[in-house]
Amino acid sequence: MNQCPIGTFPYTIQQGDTLWRLAQRYNITVTALVATNPNINPTNLLVGQVICIPHGKGICGQFLQHDGLGGNIMEQFSPLLGKVQL
């Protein structure tokens, strides 16, 4: 498996994924996904294919840190910190 560059994390394509849905989920643009993954075919994502997802920007322009499994680290730690609004 290729390593993802700094500022990105690996994501394994699941059934039903599209670049638009991934962009919405991670608060990034489709353009950013394509630029980060120049060797993918945007209209033919393959289940099991690993792509690199750039970290999305949060409400205040802060980069959200993802755990690479589709979760957000802030959401995981929010029970310890109190409720976090994202």
SEKE-276312 format. One line per 8 residues: their letters; for each residue x, y, z of N, C-alpha, C. Coordinates in pm, 1 decimal, always signed. Layout:
N
A	X/Y/Z/X/Y/Z/X/Y/Z; ...
END
This chain:
86
MNQCPIGT	+84.0/-118.7/+0.0/+0.0/+0.0/+0.0/+88.6/+125.2/+0.0; +56.0/+221.6/-81.8/+129.6/+347.0/-84.1/+94.9/+428.1/+39.3; +194.1/+498.9/+92.9/+169.3/+586.2/+205.8/+112.1/+716.8/+155.5; +26.5/+774.4/+237.8/-30.5/+904.4/+202.6/+63.1/+1014.4/+249.6; +66.7/+1126.0/+176.6/+154.1/+1236.8/+215.5/+107.3/+1302.3/+345.9; +196.9/+1376.5/+407.9/+163.8/+1451.7/+528.8/+45.6/+1542.4/+498.4; -47.2/+1551.9/+591.7/-166.1/+1634.9/+573.1/-282.1/+1557.1/+513.4; -262.3/+1426.1/+492.5/-368.1/+1340.4/+439.7/-371.2/+1211.9/+521.3
FPYTIQQG	-475.7/+1133.5/+501.2/-483.9/+1003.2/+565.5/-543.7/+904.1/+466.7; -511.5/+774.6/+481.5/-563.3/+674.8/+388.0/-710.1/+643.7/+415.1; -781.8/+617.7/+308.7/-922.8/+578.1/+317.5/-945.1/+466.2/+216.7; -1012.1/+361.0/+259.3/-1043.7/+249.1/+170.9/-1184.3/+267.7/+115.9; -1195.3/+269.5/-16.4/-1323.1/+289.6/-83.7/-1420.1/+177.3/-46.5; -1541.8/+218.5/-10.4/-1649.3/+126.5/+25.7/-1758.1/+131.0/-83.2; -1841.7/+29.8/-83.9/-1954.9/+25.3/-177.5/-2036.7/+153.6/-164.2; -2067.0/+218.8/-274.5/-2150.1/+338.9/-274.7/-2073.3/+469.6/-261.0
DTLWRLAQ	-1943.5/+462.5/-233.8/-1864.7/+585.8/-221.7/-1853.9/+656.4/-355.7; -1860.0/+786.8/-351.2/-1828.8/+872.8/-465.3/-1737.1/+982.7/-413.4; -1666.0/+1047.7/-502.4/-1580.8/+1157.7/-457.5/-1664.4/+1268.3/-394.8; -1782.7/+1293.1/-449.4/-1869.4/+1396.7/-393.6/-1909.7/+1361.9/-250.5; -1950.1/+1237.4/-226.7/-1989.5/+1195.7/-91.1/-1871.5/+1203.9/+5.4; -1753.8/+1162.4/-39.6/-1635.9/+1170.6/+46.3/-1601.0/+1316.6/+76.2; -1610.9/+1401.4/-24.3/-1583.5/+1543.9/-4.1/-1679.8/+1602.8/+98.9; -1806.2/+1566.7/+89.7/-1904.5/+1614.4/+187.3/-1873.3/+1561.2/+326.5
RYNITVTA	-1842.8/+1433.3/+336.8/-1815.9/+1369.5/+466.4/-1695.8/+1432.5/+536.9; -1591.7/+1466.5/+460.5/-1468.3/+1515.6/+520.5/-1448.4/+1666.5/+504.9; -1552.0/+1735.6/+460.0/-1550.4/+1882.0/+450.5/-1433.8/+1932.3/+364.5; -1422.4/+1872.1/+247.1/-1320.4/+1910.5/+149.9/-1387.7/+1921.5/+13.7; -1312.8/+1955.1/-87.9/-1369.3/+1965.3/-222.3/-1332.4/+1841.9/-304.5; -1412.5/+1816.1/-406.4/-1380.0/+1709.2/-500.6/-1248.3/+1741.8/-569.7; -1226.9/+1868.6/-599.9/-1101.6/+1912.0/-662.9/-981.4/+1874.9/-576.3; -993.3/+1892.6/-444.4/-883.7/+1857.0/-353.4/-859.3/+1705.9/-354.1
LVATNPNI	-966.9/+1627.9/-360.3/-951.9/+1482.0/-365.8/-880.3/+1438.6/-493.0; -920.2/+1495.3/-605.1/-858.7/+1459.2/-733.2/-712.1/+1504.2/-736.2; -683.8/+1622.7/-683.9/-546.6/+1672.3/-682.0/-457.5/+1585.6/-592.7; -513.4/+1534.6/-483.9/-436.9/+1451.0/-391.5/-417.4/+1310.4/-446.2; -507.4/+1268.4/-535.0/-505.0/+1132.3/-590.7/-508.0/+1136.8/-742.6; -400.6/+1185.2/-805.7/-402.8/+1204.8/-951.3/-414.5/+1076.5/-1032.3; -387.9/+961.5/-971.8/-391.9/+835.7/-1047.8/-525.0/+762.2/-1039.1; -625.7/+821.6/-975.8/-754.4/+753.1/-967.6/-844.6/+796.8/-1082.1
NPTNLLVG	-940.3/+712.8/-1115.1/-1042.9/+747.1/-1212.9/-1163.1/+794.2/-1132.0; -1192.6/+924.3/-1132.2/-1299.9/+977.8/-1048.1/-1437.6/+918.3/-1075.9; -1457.8/+866.2/-1195.5/-1589.0/+809.9/-1229.1/-1594.7/+659.3/-1211.6; -1484.4/+598.6/-1165.5/-1482.0/+453.8/-1149.2/-1397.3/+415.9/-1027.0; -1446.7/+453.3/-907.0/-1377.5/+414.7/-784.8/-1400.2/+266.3/-761.5; -1296.9/+197.5/-715.5/-1304.4/+53.8/-696.2/-1313.2/+21.4/-547.5; -1409.4/-62.3/-509.0/-1421.6/-104.6/-370.4/-1289.5/-169.4/-329.1; -1236.0/-127.9/-215.7/-1107.7/-178.6/-168.0/-989.4/-91.8/-207.7
QVICIPHG	-1009.0/-3.4/-304.4/-904.4/+88.7/-348.2/-873.2/+185.7/-233.1; -746.4/+212.7/-209.6/-707.2/+306.1/-103.9/-670.4/+439.3/-167.7; -733.9/+545.3/-118.8/-702.2/+680.2/-164.3/-656.6/+761.5/-43.8; -601.9/+878.7/-69.7/-559.2/+968.0/+37.5/-658.4/+1083.1/+48.3; -702.5/+1109.4/+169.9/-799.7/+1216.1/+195.4/-726.6/+1330.6/+265.9; -732.2/+1451.3/+208.9/-672.3/+1565.3/+279.6/-755.8/+1598.0/+403.4; -689.8/+1643.1/+509.2/-763.1/+1683.4/+629.0/-852.7/+1801.1/+593.5; -978.1/+1794.2/+636.0/-1074.7/+1899.9/+607.7/-1057.8/+2018.5/+700.1
KGICGQFL	-1116.1/+2129.9/+661.7/-1111.2/+2249.3/+745.1/-1235.8/+2255.0/+831.4; -1216.3/+2289.3/+956.3/-1326.4/+2305.0/+1050.3/-1387.7/+2443.4/+1038.8; -1482.6/+2470.3/+1121.7/-1558.4/+2595.1/+1118.4/-1467.9/+2717.0/+1132.3; -1367.8/+2709.4/+1218.5/-1280.4/+2824.3/+1244.2/-1153.6/+2819.8/+1160.6; -1151.8/+2736.4/+1056.7/-1033.8/+2726.8/+973.2/-928.9/+2633.6/+1030.1; -959.2/+2568.1/+1140.0/-866.8/+2472.5/+1197.6/-881.2/+2340.5/+1124.1; -771.6/+2271.5/+1102.1/-778.0/+2143.3/+1034.9/-827.0/+2037.0/+1132.0; -927.0/+1961.1/+1089.3/-976.5/+1850.2/+1168.7/-882.4/+1732.9/+1150.7
QHDGLGGN	-858.6/+1659.5/+1254.4/-770.9/+1544.3/+1248.3/-855.7/+1418.2/+1245.7; -843.7/+1341.2/+1140.2/-919.8/+1218.1/+1124.5/-835.6/+1099.4/+1167.3; -902.8/+994.7/+1213.7/-831.1/+875.6/+1258.6/-803.2/+778.7/+1144.9; -845.6/+811.2/+1022.2/-821.7/+725.0/+907.3/-924.6/+614.8/+893.6; -1016.3/+605.9/+988.8/-1120.8/+503.2/+984.7/-1256.7/+566.6/+962.8; -1259.2/+690.1/+919.4/-1385.8/+758.4/+895.3/-1433.9/+834.0/+1017.3; -1357.3/+833.8/+1125.0/-1396.6/+904.1/+1246.6/-1314.4/+1029.1/+1265.9; -1367.3/+1117.4/+1347.0/-1298.6/+1241.4/+1377.5/-1245.8/+1231.3/+1519.6
IMEQFSPL	-1120.0/+1260.8/+1540.0/-1058.0/+1247.6/+1670.7/-1128.8/+1335.3/+1774.0; -1170.0/+1455.3/+1734.7/-1240.4/+1541.9/+1829.7/-1370.2/+1477.1/+1876.5; -1440.3/+1408.7/+1786.6/-1562.8/+1340.7/+1825.7/-1532.3/+1227.5/+1922.8; -1420.4/+1158.4/+1904.2/-1384.7/+1047.8/+1991.5/-1351.6/+1096.5/+2131.8; -1287.8/+1214.2/+2141.7/-1246.6/+1263.8/+2271.6/-1348.6/+1357.3/+2335.1; -1455.4/+1392.0/+2264.1/-1551.5/+1486.5/+2318.2/-1613.7/+1442.3/+2450.3; -1635.1/+1310.7/+2475.6/-1687.4/+1275.1/+2607.6/-1592.7/+1315.0/+2720.8; -1463.6/+1321.0/+2692.7/-1366.5/+1359.9/+2794.0/-1360.0/+1511.4/+2811.3
LGKVQL	-1393.0/+1584.6/+2705.7/-1378.2/+1729.9/+2704.9/-1510.2/+1801.8/+2723.3; -1620.7/+1730.7/+2723.3/-1750.9/+1793.5/+2717.3/-1796.8/+1793.0/+2573.6; -1917.7/+1831.1/+2549.9/-1972.0/+1824.7/+2414.5/-1900.9/+1923.2/+2322.9; -1853.5/+1875.2/+2209.6/-1785.5/+1957.0/+2109.9/-1878.3/+1974.4/+1991.6; -1903.9/+2095.4/+1952.9/-1987.8/+2124.4/+1837.0/-1899.8/+2128.7/+1714.0; -1929.1/+2043.6/+1615.8/-1853.6/+2044.1/+1490.5/-1943.4/+2078.6/+1375.6
END
